[in-house]
Amino acid sequence: MPLLQLILVALIQGITEFLPVSSSGHLILLPQLAGYDDQGLAIDVAVHIGTLGAVILYFRQDVRLALSGLPSLLKGRIDGWPPFLALCLIVATLPVIIVGALLTLFDLTQYLRSMAVIGWAMLIFGLVLYWADRQPETRAAQSWTLGHALRMGLWQAVALIPGTSRSGITITAARHLGYDRESAARLAMLMSIPTILASGTLTGLEAAPTITSDQLRDIAIATALAFLAALGALVIMMRLLKSISFTPYVIYRCILGALLLVIAYS
């Protein structure tokens, strides 16, 4: 793979994975707009490993809590926040796994990767995010409930439509439920960990037989760049949420969505 394409794929994935602007939409568009060949499954896995490492590092305290609660949860005891957090994350992840499996089983994902679909998803779900972000901030992350986890998980499943944005739709769901902006982003990022882990594992198993020794350098570069870009994007977004809303991301989504629709229908 050309080095420039490799760098672009890693940076796009890293920057957009956790911003509410759709990483999958941008990655699908890159080869279409720049004339590159598809980056392939191996690089997809590599950049997802990089972003997974970044979100785990940034939210390491929450991750440690959830992991510490797993033993109690496995014994059928929910005796505090750690096992309850672990249970909520499991519940929130089930819908996207089930819907993703059905889309793969019936080979429907190919029909969702067009520029028109991405453009409409960018525009529509950007406006939905703007609407949800107008809701009063009445809840914090510590007040997460199983019912809210399931509802956010159902919204997350919609992100299987490219252009929707996994982080964007889960933030939208959380803001609609009344969580403050920082808590909405925090819960959305924590939900991304089991989701990325599940999808990355499946894709990795599919890609493993095709990986050659010549690709190892590209995989290492892509992983490292995606990790650094994702960590930087997380730090900036979480800091900005202390003073600004999600409106700048909505504006970006609407402009890009409109441009894509113009290109798709021209």
LINHUFEN-V901950 format. One record per helix or strand of 2 or more residues. SS is the DSSP state (alpha for helix, beta for strand). FROM is the first residue (numbers start at 1). LEN is the number of residues. Records with the same first field share a line. If there is no record, write none. Layout:
SS=FROM-LEN ; FROM-LEN
This chain:
alpha=3-14 ; 23-12 ; 41-18 ; 60-15 ; 81-25 ; 109-4 ; 115-18 ; 141-3 ; 146-13 ; 166-11 ; 181-28 ; 213-28 ; 247-19
